[in-house]
Amino acid sequence: MYLNVKNISFSYNNTRKILNNISFTVNKGETLAIVGASGTGKSTILRLIAGILPIKTHKDNSGNIVIDNKSPIEYLKKGKLSFMFQEPTLFPNLNVKENIEVPLKIKNNPNFKKVSELIETVGLNGFENYLPKDLSGGMKTRVSLARSFTNDPELLLLDEPFSSLDIGWKQNLYDGLQQFRMKTYTAVIMVTHDIQEAIYLANKIIVLGRDGGIIDIQINNKEQLKSSSSLSNIHELYPHELSKIQTLITTDSFRNNFNPNDYESIFKNLTKLTGIDNVNNEYYKELITKIREISNKETINKKLIDLYNIATLEQKFCLVWDIFQKPQSYEFTKKVFDEIYNNLEKFNDDSKKFYGANEDNIFSVLQHRINGSNENSPSGKKWLYLCNLLISSDIEQVENVLTDTKNKSITTLEYPFASYVAEKLLIKVNEKKHYIFNS
């Protein structure tokens, strides 16, 4: 991997943790988008990677960032990192051409042909001699983007750089960015509030929560993007992914505004709905979501188990994720798994909506959750992700993971139960292989 952000926690002061145990990787040539509500630490991550903020500014700060086997400060000296801020940071006394040339002049490496090509790519022919004060906000953004690529960066950090542009110029610059990235094999990390922008540009999308942690990491299969795709039809090509990310951010904001003292009235409503076959399950899930942040408390967890014991099958599949935030007895866990195993197809159909992934790309999503150290996925809960592996079309990789689990080789899982689950699921894998072979 080219960039490795590992277990980063960061606070500016004692009052609030901005980032809470953040981990992710980015490879050369990849684009990672970071989305989330305001105040979730998106821009802070970029500044830590760029070495603008030292991690050890506060006693509670911890973690490590490695870029091409170097620390951020060491990597910065290499001169292959570009940072494009939300507000264009142009020299007011230099014209368009001179602003774009700045990185080359610093290196004493003039390349006028390259500057001309960049000016053409961002559509500023004829404006070479204009000063920043004579440019519109969108034109200034285009100058900044062109300048970001003058030194052929290996790592490009973008902090909401396209927010001031109209949709026509956004599309042009997106395409220009993709051309730059492919030509220079640049790794790009971008912060954005525009989910469609994130889906259009990124290979991987991280959703940050208000508690400073990662809510979700979504792998975006760029090969699915049609050659005729544009920002305007992303909602048609990726309706499920768009809806899922929007829901995650909205729900996260709601949880942070929720008063835990209100949970009694929520449980009263849940109890009324439990056992009713024709209940609006979206409403049921919404009620569960409201108490998700406190579902690992003893009293709340006991109520969830009571609900599980009288719930319909679909409601049970909704409840299990929160019940297993807290460790359960082997007997109860086995009872739940056996029920899932006997209704595996239905459980996995329901789970697809949760991940926003399909048969072709869900394996990498699940593998990340199984191997990750996110505190929202305790080891005693990860056997649920093993069940979902059966969604994947990559049956050989699924078989390998389950075989490793059966042999107790995956350290992030909890044994002996995970091994029991894998052994049973391998039966389903063999059935699936047999069906594929005979088809």
C-alpha positions in Angstrom: 0.0 0.0 0.0 1.1 3.6 -0.7 -0.5 5.4 2.2 -1.4 3.8 5.5 -3.4 5.7 8.2 -3.5 3.5 11.3 -5.5 4.0 14.5 -5.4 7.8 14.4 -7.1 9.6 17.3 -6.9 13.4 17.4 -8.1 16.3 19.6 -7.4 20.0 19.4 -8.1 20.3 23.1 -9.6 18.4 26.1 -13.2 19.1 25.2 -13.8 16.8 22.2 -12.1 14.0 20.3 -12.3 15.0 16.6 -11.0 11.7 15.2 -11.5 8.4 17.0 -9.3 5.4 16.0 -9.4 6.1 12.2 -7.7 3.5 9.9 -7.6 3.2 6.1 -5.2 2.6 3.2 -4.8 4.2 -0.2 -2.9 2.7 -3.1 -1.1 4.5 -6.0 -3.6 5.6 -8.6 -6.6 5.2 -6.3 -9.1 8.0 -5.4 -10.5 8.0 -1.8 -13.4 10.2 -1.0 -14.2 11.2 2.6 -17.8 12.2 3.3 -19.8 13.0 6.5 -21.7 15.7 8.2 -20.0 19.0 9.1 -17.6 18.8 12.1 -16.7 15.1 11.7 -13.0 15.8 11.1 -12.8 15.4 7.3 -10.4 18.3 6.8 -8.4 17.4 9.9 -7.5 14.1 8.3 -6.1 15.9 5.2 -4.1 18.2 7.4 -2.6 15.3 9.4 -1.6 13.5 6.2 -0.1 16.7 4.8 2.0 17.2 8.0 0.3 20.5 8.6 -0.9 19.2 12.0 1.5 17.1 14.0 -0.3 14.1 15.6 1.3 14.6 19.0 -0.2 18.0 19.7 -2.2 16.7 22.7 -1.6 13.9 25.2 -4.7 11.9 24.0 -3.6 12.0 20.3 -2.2 8.7 18.9 -1.7 6.7 15.8 0.6 6.6 12.8 0.6 7.8 9.2 3.0 6.4 6.7 3.3 7.6 3.1 5.6 5.7 0.8 7.5 4.4 3.9 7.9 8.0 5.2 6.3 10.2 7.8 4.2 13.1 6.6 6.9 15.6 7.3 9.5 13.5 5.5 7.3 12.9 2.6 6.5 16.6 2.3 10.2 17.3 1.7 10.0 14.9 -1.3 8.0 17.6 -3.2 5.5 15.2 -4.6 2.4 16.2 -2.5 -0.1 18.8 -3.6 -2.9 20.2 -1.4 -5.8 22.0 -3.0 -7.9 23.9 -0.4 -11.6 24.8 -0.5 -10.7 28.5 -1.0 -8.2 29.0 -3.9 -4.9 30.2 -2.4 -3.5 32.2 -5.3 -0.8 34.9 -5.2 -2.7 38.1 -5.8 0.2 39.8 -7.6 0.7 36.9 -10.1 -1.4 36.3 -13.2 -2.9 32.9 -14.1 0.1 31.6 -15.9 2.5 32.8 -13.2 0.4 31.2 -10.4 0.4 27.8 -12.2 4.2 28.1 -12.7 5.0 28.6 -9.0 5.8 25.0 -8.1 8.1 24.7 -11.2 9.9 27.9 -10.3 10.5 26.7 -6.7 12.2 23.7 -8.2 14.0 25.8 -10.8 12.5 23.6 -13.5 10.5 25.7 -16.0 8.3 23.8 -18.3 6.3 26.2 -20.4 4.7 23.5 -22.6 3.3 21.7 -19.6 1.9 25.0 -18.2 0.2 25.7 -21.5 -1.3 22.2 -21.6 -2.6 22.6 -18.0 -4.2 26.0 -18.9 -5.9 24.4 -21.9 -7.2 21.4 -19.8 -8.9 23.7 -17.3 -10.3 26.0 -20.0 -8.4 29.2 -19.3 -7.0 29.9 -22.7 -7.1 33.6 -23.2 -6.9 34.3 -19.5 -3.2 33.7 -19.0 -2.4 37.3 -18.1 -5.4 37.9 -15.8 -4.8 38.6 -12.1 -6.9 36.7 -9.5 -8.9 39.8 -8.7 -10.2 39.7 -12.3 -11.3 36.1 -12.1 -14.6 34.5 -11.0 -14.6 32.0 -8.1 -14.9 29.1 -10.4 -12.0 30.3 -12.6 -9.8 30.7 -9.5 -10.6 27.1 -8.6 -9.5 26.0 -12.1 -6.2 27.8 -11.7 -5.6 26.0 -8.3 -6.4 22.6 -9.9 -4.0 23.2 -12.7 -1.3 24.3 -10.3 -1.8 21.2 -8.2 -0.6 19.0 -11.1 2.4 21.1 -12.3 4.8 19.0 -10.2 3.3 15.6 -11.2 2.2 14.8 -7.6 2.2 11.3 -6.3 -0.4 12.3 -3.7 -3.1 14.9 -4.2 -5.2 16.2 -1.3 -8.5 18.0 -2.2 -10.5 19.8 0.4 -13.9 20.5 -1.2 -12.3 22.3 -4.1 -15.3 22.1 -6.4 -18.0 23.4 -4.1 -18.0 26.9 -5.8 -18.5 25.6 -9.3 -21.6 25.2 -11.4 -22.5 21.7 -12.6 -21.1 22.3 -16.2 -17.6 23.2 -15.0 -17.7 20.5 -12.3 -18.1 17.9 -15.0 -15.3 19.3 -17.0 -12.9 19.5 -14.1 -13.9 16.0 -12.9 -12.9 14.7 -16.3 -9.7 16.7 -16.2 -8.9 15.4 -12.7 -9.4 11.8 -13.9 -7.1 12.5 -16.9 -4.4 14.0 -14.6 -4.7 11.1 -12.2 -4.4 8.4 -14.8 -1.5 10.1 -16.5 0.6 10.6 -13.4 -0.8 7.6 -11.4 -1.6 9.9 -8.6 -3.2 8.8 -5.3 -6.1 11.3 -4.6 -7.8 11.9 -1.2 -10.7 14.2 -1.4 -13.1 15.6 1.2 -16.6 16.5 -0.1 -20.2 17.0 1.0 -21.4 16.0 -2.5 -22.1 12.3 -2.4 -22.7 12.1 -6.2 -19.3 13.6 -6.6 -17.7 11.0 -4.3 -19.4 8.1 -6.2 -18.4 9.5 -9.6 -14.7 10.1 -8.7 -13.7 7.7 -6.0 -12.7 4.0 -5.9 -13.4 4.0 -2.1 -15.7 6.1 0.0 -15.3 6.6 3.8 -18.3 7.8 5.8 -17.2 9.6 9.0 -19.5 9.9 12.0 -19.9 12.7 14.5 -18.3 10.6 17.2 -15.0 10.8 15.2 -15.1 7.2 13.9 -15.7 5.6 10.6 -19.3 4.6 10.1 -18.7 2.8 6.9 -16.2 2.1 4.1 -17.8 1.6 0.7 -15.8 0.1 -2.2 -16.9 1.6 -5.5 -16.4 -0.6 -8.5 -15.3 2.0 -11.1 -15.6 -0.6 -13.9 -19.3 -0.4 -13.5 -19.3 3.3 -14.6 -20.5 3.5 -18.2 -18.5 5.4 -20.7 -21.5 7.8 -21.0 -21.8 8.4 -17.3 -21.8 11.9 -15.9 -22.5 13.6 -12.6 -26.1 14.1 -13.8 -26.9 10.4 -14.1 -25.0 9.0 -11.1 -28.4 8.7 -9.3 -29.6 6.4 -12.1 -26.4 4.2 -12.2 -25.9 4.0 -8.4 -29.3 4.7 -6.7 -28.7 2.2 -3.9 -25.2 3.4 -3.0 -26.4 7.1 -3.1 -29.3 6.3 -0.8 -27.2 4.3 1.6 -24.6 7.0 2.2 -27.3 9.7 2.5 -29.1 7.5 5.1 -25.9 6.8 7.0 -25.1 10.5 7.3 -28.6 11.5 8.2 -29.0 8.7 10.8 -25.6 9.6 12.3 -26.8 13.2 12.7 -30.0 12.0 14.3 -28.3 9.8 16.8 -26.1 12.6 18.1 -29.2 14.7 18.7 -31.1 11.8 20.4 -31.7 11.9 24.1 -31.1 8.4 25.6 -33.7 9.1 28.2 -36.4 8.8 25.5 -35.7 5.2 24.9 -38.5 3.9 27.1 -41.1 5.4 24.7 -39.2 3.9 21.8 -39.3 0.4 23.4 -43.0 0.8 24.0 -43.5 1.4 20.3 -41.2 -1.5 19.4 -43.0 -3.9 21.7 -46.3 -3.0 20.0 -44.9 -3.7 16.6 -43.0 -6.9 17.5 -44.8 -10.1 16.3 -46.9 -8.2 13.7 -46.2 -9.8 10.3 -47.4 -6.9 8.2 -45.5 -4.2 10.2 -43.8 -1.4 8.2 -40.3 -2.8 8.8 -38.6 0.4 7.7 -40.3 2.2 10.6 -39.2 -0.7 12.9 -35.6 -0.3 11.7 -35.8 3.5 12.2 -36.8 2.9 15.9 -33.9 0.5 16.4 -31.5 3.0 14.8 -32.5 5.6 17.4 -31.1 3.5 20.2 -28.1 2.1 18.4 -25.6 4.2 20.2 -26.6 2.8 23.6 -27.5 -0.8 22.5 -24.4 -2.1 24.4 -25.8 -1.0 27.7 -26.9 -3.9 29.9 -30.5 -2.7 30.4 -31.0 -1.8 26.7 -29.4 -5.0 25.5 -31.7 -7.1 27.8 -34.8 -5.3 26.3 -33.4 -6.0 22.8 -33.2 -9.7 23.6 -36.7 -9.7 25.0 -37.9 -8.2 21.7 -35.9 -10.7 19.7 -37.7 -13.6 21.4 -41.1 -12.5 20.3 -40.2 -10.8 17.0 -41.0 -11.9 13.4 -38.2 -13.3 11.4 -37.4 -10.1 9.5 -37.5 -8.1 12.7 -35.0 -10.5 14.2 -32.6 -10.0 11.3 -32.8 -6.3 12.1 -32.2 -6.8 15.8 -29.2 -9.1 15.8 -26.7 -6.5 14.7 -27.4 -4.4 17.8 -27.8 -7.4 20.2 -24.3 -8.6 19.4 -22.7 -5.3 20.1 -22.5 -6.9 23.6 -21.2 -10.4 24.2 -23.9 -13.1 24.5 -24.0 -16.6 25.9 -22.9 -19.4 23.6 -26.4 -21.0 23.8 -28.2 -17.8 22.8 -25.6 -17.0 20.0 -25.9 -20.6 18.6 -29.7 -20.3 18.7 -29.6 -17.1 16.7 -27.1 -18.5 14.2 -29.1 -21.7 13.7 -32.2 -19.5 12.9 -30.1 -17.4 10.4 -28.6 -20.6 8.9 -32.0 -22.1 8.3 -33.1 -18.8 6.6 -29.8 -17.8 5.1 -31.1 -16.6 1.7 -33.6 -14.3 3.4 -31.1 -13.0 5.9 -28.6 -12.2 3.1 -31.2 -10.5 0.9 -32.0 -8.3 3.9 -28.3 -7.6 4.5 -27.6 -6.5 1.0 -29.6 -3.3 1.7 -27.4 -2.6 4.7 -24.1 -2.8 2.8 -25.2 -1.1 -0.4 -23.2 -3.7 -2.3 -23.9 -6.4 -4.8 -22.6 -9.9 -5.5 -19.6 -8.6 -7.4 -18.2 -6.1 -4.9 -19.5 -7.2 -1.5 -16.6 -9.6 -0.8 -14.0 -6.7 -0.3 -16.5 -4.8 1.9 -17.1 -7.8 4.2 -13.4 -8.7 4.3 -12.6 -5.2 5.5 -15.2 -5.6 8.3 -13.9 -9.0 9.3 -10.3 -7.9 9.4 -10.9 -4.3 10.8 -10.5 -3.2 14.4 -13.5 -0.8 14.4 -15.0 -0.8 17.9 -18.5 -0.8 16.3 -17.8 -4.3 15.1 -16.7 -6.3 18.2 -15.1 -9.7 17.5 -18.1 -11.5 19.0 -20.3 -9.9 16.3 -18.2 -10.7 13.2 -19.6 -14.1 12.6 -22.6 -12.3 11.2 -20.3 -11.0 8.4 -19.2 -14.6 7.7 -22.9 -15.4 7.0 -23.1 -12.6 4.5 -20.1 -13.9 2.6 -22.5 -16.2 0.8 -23.9 -13.2 -1.1 -20.6 -12.9 -3.0 -20.2 -14.2 -6.5 -16.5 -15.0 -5.8 -17.1 -18.4 -4.4 -13.4 -19.4 -4.3 -12.4 -16.4 -2.1 -15.4 -17.1 0.2 -14.3 -20.7 0.5 -10.8 -19.6 1.4 -11.9 -17.2 4.1 -14.3 -19.8 5.6 -11.6 -22.5 5.5 -9.2 -20.1 7.3 -11.9 -19.4 9.9 -12.6 -23.0 10.4 -8.9 -23.5 11.0 -8.9 -20.5 13.4 -6.4 -18.6 11.3 -8.1 -15.2 11.3 -7.1 -13.4 14.5 -9.9 -10.8 14.5 -12.6 -13.5 15.0 -13.8 -15.0 18.2 -13.3 -18.8 18.6 -14.6 -21.4 18.9 -17.9 -20.0 17.7 -16.6 -18.5 14.5 -15.1 -21.9 13.6 -18.4 -23.6 14.2 -20.1 -21.0 11.9 -17.6 -21.4 9.2 -17.9 -25.2 9.2 -21.6 -25.0 8.7 -21.4 -22.3 6.0 -18.9 -24.4 4.1 -21.7 -26.9 3.5 -23.7 -24.1 1.8 -20.6 -23.2 -0.2 -20.3 -26.7 -1.5 -24.0 -26.7 -2.4 -23.5 -23.5 -4.3 -20.4 -24.8 -6.2 -22.4 -28.0 -7.0 -25.3 -25.9 -8.4 -22.9 -23.7 -10.5 -21.1 -26.7 -11.9 -24.3 -28.5 -12.9 -25.8 -25.4 -14.4 
